[in-house]
Amino acid sequence: MVRGSVVWVALDPARGAEIPKTRPCVVVSRDIANEIARTVTIVPLSFKT
């Protein structure tokens, strides 16, 4: 995965008031870390209409 990519992620299981659904997320971890580690840091996207 490349930093800045938008990927769809199933955010299950939800905790507390979180909504369990598939949402677009932006990859924010560094590219080199994404190649080496088994964990990728993402930020879920949301919007209000």
PQR file with spaces between the fields and no chain letter, atoms N, CA, C, O and H, PARSE charges and radii, in Angstrom:
ATOM       1  N    MET     1       0.839   -1.173    0.000 -0.4000 1.5000
ATOM       2  CA   MET     1       0.000    0.000    0.000 -0.0000 2.0000
ATOM       3  C    MET     1       0.888    1.242    0.000  0.5500 1.7000
ATOM       4  O    MET     1       1.956    1.260    0.612 -0.5500 1.4000
ATOM       5  N    VAL     2       0.439    2.251   -0.679 -0.4000 1.5000
ATOM       6  CA   VAL     2       1.203    3.483   -0.811 -0.0000 2.0000
ATOM       7  C    VAL     2       0.544    4.585    0.023  0.5500 1.7000
ATOM       8  O    VAL     2      -0.678    4.732    0.023 -0.5500 1.4000
ATOM       9  H    VAL     2      -0.429    2.236   -1.176  0.4000 1.0000
ATOM      10  N    ARG     3       1.368    5.350    0.728 -0.4000 1.5000
ATOM      11  CA   ARG     3       0.853    6.459    1.533 -0.0000 2.0000
ATOM      12  C    ARG     3       0.011    7.392    0.668  0.5500 1.7000
ATOM      13  O    ARG     3       0.421    7.761   -0.433 -0.5500 1.4000
ATOM      14  H    ARG     3       2.361    5.230    0.728  0.4000 1.0000
ATOM      15  N    GLY     4      -1.156    7.770    1.161 -0.4000 1.5000
ATOM      16  CA   GLY     4      -2.063    8.650    0.429 -0.0000 2.0000
ATOM      17  C    GLY     4      -3.114    7.902   -0.366  0.5500 1.7000
ATOM      18  O    GLY     4      -4.050    8.510   -0.886 -0.5500 1.4000
ATOM      19  H    GLY     4      -1.489    7.470    2.055  0.4000 1.0000
ATOM      20  N    SER     5      -2.968    6.579   -0.466 -0.4000 1.5000
ATOM      21  CA   SER     5      -3.961    5.779   -1.187 -0.0000 2.0000
ATOM      22  C    SER     5      -5.274    5.752   -0.414  0.5500 1.7000
ATOM      23  O    SER     5      -5.283    5.777    0.817 -0.5500 1.4000
ATOM      24  H    SER     5      -2.208    6.085   -0.044  0.4000 1.0000
ATOM      25  N    VAL     6      -6.373    5.701   -1.146 -0.4000 1.5000
ATOM      26  CA   VAL     6      -7.687    5.531   -0.532 -0.0000 2.0000
ATOM      27  C    VAL     6      -8.088    4.079   -0.738  0.5500 1.7000
ATOM      28  O    VAL     6      -8.125    3.584   -1.865 -0.5500 1.4000
ATOM      29  H    VAL     6      -6.366    5.681   -2.145  0.4000 1.0000
ATOM      30  N    VAL     7      -8.390    3.401    0.370 -0.4000 1.5000
ATOM      31  CA   VAL     7      -8.766    1.992    0.330 -0.0000 2.0000
ATOM      32  C    VAL     7     -10.069    1.798    1.090  0.5500 1.7000
ATOM      33  O    VAL     7     -10.375    2.558    2.010 -0.5500 1.4000
ATOM      34  H    VAL     7      -8.360    3.803    1.285  0.4000 1.0000
ATOM      35  N    TRP     8     -10.839    0.779    0.707 -0.4000 1.5000
ATOM      36  CA   TRP     8     -12.077    0.452    1.417 -0.0000 2.0000
ATOM      37  C    TRP     8     -11.740   -0.568    2.495  0.5500 1.7000
ATOM      38  O    TRP     8     -11.086   -1.575    2.222 -0.5500 1.4000
ATOM      39  H    TRP     8     -10.590    0.163   -0.040  0.4000 1.0000
ATOM      40  N    VAL     9     -12.193   -0.303    3.737 -0.4000 1.5000
ATOM      41  CA   VAL     9     -11.865   -1.151    4.879 -0.0000 2.0000
ATOM      42  C    VAL     9     -13.141   -1.501    5.629  0.5500 1.7000
ATOM      43  O    VAL     9     -13.960   -0.628    5.914 -0.5500 1.4000
ATOM      44  H    VAL     9     -12.724    0.515    3.959  0.4000 1.0000
ATOM      45  N    ALA    10     -13.309   -2.787    5.950 -0.4000 1.5000
ATOM      46  CA   ALA    10     -14.426   -3.230    6.795 -0.0000 2.0000
ATOM      47  C    ALA    10     -14.033   -2.955    8.242  0.5500 1.7000
ATOM      48  O    ALA    10     -13.145   -3.617    8.779 -0.5500 1.4000
ATOM      49  H    ALA    10     -12.644   -3.497    5.718  0.4000 1.0000
ATOM      50  N    LEU    11     -14.677   -2.000    8.866 -0.4000 1.5000
ATOM      51  CA   LEU    11     -14.330   -1.589   10.233 -0.0000 2.0000
ATOM      52  C    LEU    11     -15.149   -2.367   11.259  0.5500 1.7000
ATOM      53  O    LEU    11     -15.909   -1.788   12.035 -0.5500 1.4000
ATOM      54  H    LEU    11     -15.399   -1.463    8.430  0.4000 1.0000
ATOM      55  N    ASP    12     -14.984   -3.666   11.250 -0.4000 1.5000
ATOM      56  CA   ASP    12     -15.662   -4.549   12.195 -0.0000 2.0000
ATOM      57  C    ASP    12     -14.610   -5.217   13.063  0.5500 1.7000
ATOM      58  O    ASP    12     -13.528   -5.498   12.548 -0.5500 1.4000
ATOM      59  H    ASP    12     -14.366   -4.137   10.619  0.4000 1.0000
ATOM      60  N    PRO    13     -14.836   -5.486   14.301 -0.5600 1.5000
ATOM      61  CA   PRO    13     -16.016   -5.131   15.075  0.2800 2.0000
ATOM      62  C    PRO    13     -15.952   -3.687   15.567  0.5500 1.7000
ATOM      63  O    PRO    13     -14.872   -3.138   15.784 -0.5500 1.4000
ATOM      64  N    ALA    14     -17.089   -3.104   15.734 -0.4000 1.5000
ATOM      65  CA   ALA    14     -17.184   -1.729   16.228 -0.0000 2.0000
ATOM      66  C    ALA    14     -17.092   -1.728   17.754  0.5500 1.7000
ATOM      67  O    ALA    14     -17.453   -2.703   18.412 -0.5500 1.4000
ATOM      68  H    ALA    14     -17.966   -3.551   15.558  0.4000 1.0000
ATOM      69  N    ARG    15     -16.606   -0.624   18.297 -0.4000 1.5000
ATOM      70  CA   ARG    15     -16.542   -0.469   19.754 -0.0000 2.0000
ATOM      71  C    ARG    15     -17.291    0.791   20.140  0.5500 1.7000
ATOM      72  O    ARG    15     -17.182    1.817   19.469 -0.5500 1.4000
ATOM      73  H    ARG    15     -16.313    0.168   17.762  0.4000 1.0000
ATOM      74  N    GLY    16     -18.047    0.714   21.212 -0.4000 1.5000
ATOM      75  CA   GLY    16     -18.766    1.887   21.711 -0.0000 2.0000
ATOM      76  C    GLY    16     -19.738    2.430   20.682  0.5500 1.7000
ATOM      77  O    GLY    16     -20.606    1.702   20.199 -0.5500 1.4000
ATOM      78  H    GLY    16     -18.136   -0.120   21.757  0.4000 1.0000
ATOM      79  N    ALA    17     -19.598    3.726   20.338 -0.4000 1.5000
ATOM      80  CA   ALA    17     -20.525    4.389   19.411 -0.0000 2.0000
ATOM      81  C    ALA    17     -20.088    4.274   17.953  0.5500 1.7000
ATOM      82  O    ALA    17     -20.715    4.874   17.080 -0.5500 1.4000
ATOM      83  H    ALA    17     -18.894    4.317   20.730  0.4000 1.0000
ATOM      84  N    GLU    18     -19.026    3.516   17.670 -0.4000 1.5000
ATOM      85  CA   GLU    18     -18.556    3.372   16.291 -0.0000 2.0000
ATOM      86  C    GLU    18     -19.585    2.638   15.442  0.5500 1.7000
ATOM      87  O    GLU    18     -20.327    1.787   15.934 -0.5500 1.4000
ATOM      88  H    GLU    18     -18.516    3.029   18.380  0.4000 1.0000
ATOM      89  N    ILE    19     -19.615    2.977   14.178 -0.4000 1.5000
ATOM      90  CA   ILE    19     -20.551    2.340   13.248 -0.0000 2.0000
ATOM      91  C    ILE    19     -19.816    1.230   12.497  0.5500 1.7000
ATOM      92  O    ILE    19     -18.816    1.494   11.828 -0.5500 1.4000
ATOM      93  H    ILE    19     -19.013    3.668   13.778  0.4000 1.0000
ATOM      94  N    PRO    20     -20.308   -0.021   12.602 -0.5600 1.5000
ATOM      95  CA   PRO    20     -19.628   -1.138   11.935  0.2800 2.0000
ATOM      96  C    PRO    20     -20.034   -1.226   10.464  0.5500 1.7000
ATOM      97  O    PRO    20     -21.086   -1.781   10.144 -0.5500 1.4000
ATOM      98  N    LYS    21     -19.221   -0.690    9.580 -0.4000 1.5000
ATOM      99  CA   LYS    21     -19.517   -0.776    8.155 -0.0000 2.0000
ATOM     100  C    LYS    21     -18.233   -0.602    7.371  0.5500 1.7000
ATOM     101  O    LYS    21     -17.188   -0.295    7.945 -0.5500 1.4000
ATOM     102  H    LYS    21     -18.367   -0.239    9.840  0.4000 1.0000
ATOM     103  N    THR    22     -18.302   -0.795    6.080 -0.4000 1.5000
ATOM     104  CA   THR    22     -17.155   -0.607    5.209 -0.0000 2.0000
ATOM     105  C    THR    22     -17.085    0.858    4.818  0.5500 1.7000
ATOM     106  O    THR    22     -18.060    1.438    4.341 -0.5500 1.4000
ATOM     107  H    THR    22     -19.151   -1.045    5.614  0.4000 1.0000
ATOM     108  N    ARG    23     -15.895    1.455    5.033 -0.4000 1.5000
ATOM     109  CA   ARG    23     -15.727    2.887    4.770 -0.0000 2.0000
ATOM     110  C    ARG    23     -14.427    3.134    4.016  0.5500 1.7000
ATOM     111  O    ARG    23     -13.494    2.336    4.110 -0.5500 1.4000
ATOM     112  H    ARG    23     -15.103    0.983    5.421  0.4000 1.0000
ATOM     113  N    PRO    24     -14.359    4.237    3.268 -0.5600 1.5000
ATOM     114  CA   PRO    24     -13.095    4.589    2.634  0.2800 2.0000
ATOM     115  C    PRO    24     -12.132    5.119    3.697  0.5500 1.7000
ATOM     116  O    PRO    24     -12.533    5.823    4.624 -0.5500 1.4000
ATOM     117  N    CYS    25     -10.852    4.766    3.544 -0.4000 1.5000
ATOM     118  CA   CYS    25      -9.831    5.196    4.481 -0.0000 2.0000
ATOM     119  C    CYS    25      -8.588    5.623    3.705  0.5500 1.7000
ATOM     120  O    CYS    25      -8.328    5.121    2.612 -0.5500 1.4000
ATOM     121  H    CYS    25     -10.526    4.194    2.791  0.4000 1.0000
ATOM     122  N    VAL    26      -7.823    6.552    4.274 -0.4000 1.5000
ATOM     123  CA   VAL    26      -6.579    7.008    3.668 -0.0000 2.0000
ATOM     124  C    VAL    26      -5.419    6.360    4.414  0.5500 1.7000
ATOM     125  O    VAL    26      -5.389    6.360    5.645 -0.5500 1.4000
ATOM     126  H    VAL    26      -8.034    6.960    5.162  0.4000 1.0000
ATOM     127  N    VAL    27      -4.465    5.809    3.667 -0.4000 1.5000
ATOM     128  CA   VAL    27      -3.265    5.224    4.252 -0.0000 2.0000
ATOM     129  C    VAL    27      -2.330    6.369    4.644  0.5500 1.7000
ATOM     130  O    VAL    27      -1.972    7.192    3.802 -0.5500 1.4000
ATOM     131  H    VAL    27      -4.490    5.809    2.667  0.4000 1.0000
ATOM     132  N    VAL    28      -1.931    6.425    5.926 -0.4000 1.5000
ATOM     133  CA   VAL    28      -1.074    7.515    6.403 -0.0000 2.0000
ATOM     134  C    VAL    28       0.308    7.046    6.855  0.5500 1.7000
ATOM     135  O    VAL    28       1.191    7.871    7.088 -0.5500 1.4000
ATOM     136  H    VAL    28      -2.222    5.757    6.611  0.4000 1.0000
ATOM     137  N    SER    29       0.506    5.733    6.983 -0.4000 1.5000
ATOM     138  CA   SER    29       1.831    5.255    7.384 -0.0000 2.0000
ATOM     139  C    SER    29       2.797    5.342    6.209  0.5500 1.7000
ATOM     140  O    SER    29       2.389    5.336    5.047 -0.5500 1.4000
ATOM     141  H    SER    29      -0.212    5.063    6.795  0.4000 1.0000
ATOM     142  N    ARG    30       4.088    5.422    6.533 -0.4000 1.5000
ATOM     143  CA   ARG    30       5.122    5.571    5.502 -0.0000 2.0000
ATOM     144  C    ARG    30       5.212    4.327    4.621  0.5500 1.7000
ATOM     145  O    ARG    30       4.950    3.213    5.075 -0.5500 1.4000
ATOM     146  H    ARG    30       4.419    5.427    7.476  0.4000 1.0000
ATOM     147  N    ASP    31       5.584    4.529    3.365 -0.4000 1.5000
ATOM     148  CA   ASP    31       5.672    3.435    2.400 -0.0000 2.0000
ATOM     149  C    ASP    31       6.621    2.334    2.858  0.5500 1.7000
ATOM     150  O    ASP    31       6.300    1.153    2.725 -0.5500 1.4000
ATOM     151  H    ASP    31       5.797    5.434    2.997  0.4000 1.0000
ATOM     152  N    ILE    32       7.773    2.695    3.391 -0.4000 1.5000
ATOM     153  CA   ILE    32       8.746    1.699    3.839 -0.0000 2.0000
ATOM     154  C    ILE    32       8.184    0.869    4.990  0.5500 1.7000
ATOM     155  O    ILE    32       8.430   -0.335    5.069 -0.5500 1.4000
ATOM     156  H    ILE    32       8.034    3.654    3.499  0.4000 1.0000
ATOM     157  N    ALA    33       7.434    1.509    5.876 -0.4000 1.5000
ATOM     158  CA   ALA    33       6.808    0.781    6.988 -0.0000 2.0000
ATOM     159  C    ALA    33       5.730   -0.162    6.471  0.5500 1.7000
ATOM     160  O    ALA    33       5.557   -1.259    7.003 -0.5500 1.4000
ATOM     161  H    ALA    33       7.234    2.486    5.812  0.4000 1.0000
ATOM     162  N    ASN    34       5.005    0.258    5.435 -0.4000 1.5000
ATOM     163  CA   ASN    34       3.956   -0.591    4.865 -0.0000 2.0000
ATOM     164  C    ASN    34       4.543   -1.849    4.240  0.5500 1.7000
ATOM     165  O    ASN    34       3.897   -2.897    4.240 -0.5500 1.4000
ATOM     166  H    ASN    34       5.146    1.149    5.003  0.4000 1.0000
ATOM     167  N    GLU    35       5.759   -1.762    3.706 -0.4000 1.5000
ATOM     168  CA   GLU    35       6.409   -2.916    3.091 -0.0000 2.0000
ATOM     169  C    GLU    35       6.911   -3.906    4.136  0.5500 1.7000
ATOM     170  O    GLU    35       6.895   -5.116    3.910 -0.5500 1.4000
ATOM     171  H    GLU    35       6.284   -0.911    3.706  0.4000 1.0000
ATOM     172  N    ILE    36       7.358   -3.388    5.285 -0.4000 1.5000
ATOM     173  CA   ILE    36       7.997   -4.235    6.295 -0.0000 2.0000
ATOM     174  C    ILE    36       6.995   -4.753    7.331  0.5500 1.7000
ATOM     175  O    ILE    36       6.995   -5.942    7.651 -0.5500 1.4000
ATOM     176  H    ILE    36       7.372   -2.405    5.468  0.4000 1.0000
ATOM     177  N    ALA    37       6.159   -3.885    7.844 -0.4000 1.5000
ATOM     178  CA   ALA    37       5.268   -4.234    8.952 -0.0000 2.0000
ATOM     179  C    ALA    37       4.006   -4.938    8.471  0.5500 1.7000
ATOM     180  O    ALA    37       3.635   -4.859    7.300 -0.5500 1.4000
ATOM     181  H    ALA    37       6.160   -2.919    7.584  0.4000 1.0000
ATOM     182  N    ARG    38       3.365   -5.619    9.397 -0.4000 1.5000
ATOM     183  CA   ARG    38       2.096   -6.274    9.093 -0.0000 2.0000
ATOM     184  C    ARG    38       0.912   -5.366    9.412  0.5500 1.7000
ATOM     185  O    ARG    38      -0.238   -5.729    9.168 -0.5500 1.4000
ATOM     186  H    ARG    38       3.667   -5.683   10.348  0.4000 1.0000
ATOM     187  N    THR    39       1.199   -4.187    9.957 -0.4000 1.5000
ATOM     188  CA   THR    39       0.165   -3.229   10.328 -0.0000 2.0000
ATOM     189  C    THR    39       0.320   -1.962    9.504  0.5500 1.7000
ATOM     190  O    THR    39       1.424   -1.441    9.346 -0.5500 1.4000
ATOM     191  H    THR    39       2.133   -3.893   10.155  0.4000 1.0000
ATOM     192  N    VAL    40      -0.807   -1.468    8.976 -0.4000 1.5000
ATOM     193  CA   VAL    40      -0.823   -0.231    8.195 -0.0000 2.0000
ATOM     194  C    VAL    40      -1.684    0.772    8.953  0.5500 1.7000
ATOM     195  O    VAL    40      -2.765    0.419    9.423 -0.5500 1.4000
ATOM     196  H    VAL    40      -1.704   -1.891    9.104  0.4000 1.0000
ATOM     197  N    THR    41      -1.229    2.007    9.079 -0.4000 1.5000
ATOM     198  CA   THR    41      -1.995    3.044    9.764 -0.0000 2.0000
ATOM     199  C    THR    41      -2.896    3.738    8.755  0.5500 1.7000
ATOM     200  O    THR    41      -2.440    4.197    7.708 -0.5500 1.4000
ATOM     201  H    THR    41      -0.351    2.294    8.697  0.4000 1.0000
ATOM     202  N    ILE    42      -4.199    3.809    9.087 -0.4000 1.5000
ATOM     203  CA   ILE    42      -5.191    4.425    8.206 -0.0000 2.0000
ATOM     204  C    ILE    42      -6.019    5.440    8.967  0.5500 1.7000
ATOM     205  O    ILE    42      -6.052    5.429   10.198 -0.5500 1.4000
ATOM     206  H    ILE    42      -4.570    3.437    9.938  0.4000 1.0000
ATOM     207  N    VAL    43      -6.691    6.322    8.233 -0.4000 1.5000
ATOM     208  CA   VAL    43      -7.633    7.268    8.816 -0.0000 2.0000
ATOM     209  C    VAL    43      -8.958    7.104    8.082  0.5500 1.7000
ATOM     210  O    VAL    43      -9.021    7.331    6.873 -0.5500 1.4000
ATOM     211  H    VAL    43      -6.664    6.332    7.233  0.4000 1.0000
ATOM     212  N    PRO    44     -10.018    6.714    8.790 -0.5600 1.5000
ATOM     213  CA   PRO    44     -11.319    6.585    8.140  0.2800 2.0000
ATOM     214  C    PRO    44     -11.846    7.948    7.685  0.5500 1.7000
ATOM     215  O    PRO    44     -11.644    8.960    8.357 -0.5500 1.4000
ATOM     216  N    LEU    45     -12.510    7.956    6.559 -0.4000 1.5000
ATOM     217  CA   LEU    45     -13.108    9.179    6.024 -0.0000 2.0000
ATOM     218  C    LEU    45     -14.595    9.197    6.305  0.5500 1.7000
ATOM     219  O    LEU    45     -15.242    8.150    6.316 -0.5500 1.4000
ATOM     220  H    LEU    45     -12.674    7.133    6.014  0.4000 1.0000
ATOM     221  N    SER    46     -15.140   10.384    6.532 -0.4000 1.5000
ATOM     222  CA   SER    46     -16.577   10.540    6.716 -0.0000 2.0000
ATOM     223  C    SER    46     -16.962   11.946    6.289  0.5500 1.7000
ATOM     224  O    SER    46     -16.105   12.818    6.146 -0.5500 1.4000
ATOM     225  H    SER    46     -14.615   11.235    6.522  0.4000 1.0000
ATOM     226  N    PHE    47     -18.240   12.156    6.088 -0.4000 1.5000
ATOM     227  CA   PHE    47     -18.717   13.471    5.714 -0.0000 2.0000
ATOM     228  C    PHE    47     -20.160   13.625    6.161  0.5500 1.7000
ATOM     229  O    PHE    47     -20.863   12.636    6.370 -0.5500 1.4000
ATOM     230  H    PHE    47     -18.936   11.447    6.205  0.4000 1.0000
ATOM     231  N    LYS    48     -20.594   14.862    6.305 -0.4000 1.5000
ATOM     232  CA   LYS    48     -21.986   15.175    6.638 -0.0000 2.0000
ATOM     233  C    LYS    48     -22.639   15.788    5.422  0.5500 1.7000
ATOM     234  O    LYS    48     -22.021   16.575    4.705 -0.5500 1.4000
ATOM     235  H    LYS    48     -20.023   15.665    6.135  0.4000 1.0000
ATOM     236  N    THR    49     -23.876   15.433    5.190 -0.4000 1.5000
ATOM     237  CA   THR    49     -24.601   16.025    4.062 -0.0000 2.0000
ATOM     238  C    THR    49     -25.662   16.968    4.554  0.5500 1.7000
ATOM     239  O    THR    49     -26.378   17.564    3.750 -0.5500 1.4000
ATOM     240  H    THR    49     -24.378   14.794    5.772  0.4000 1.0000
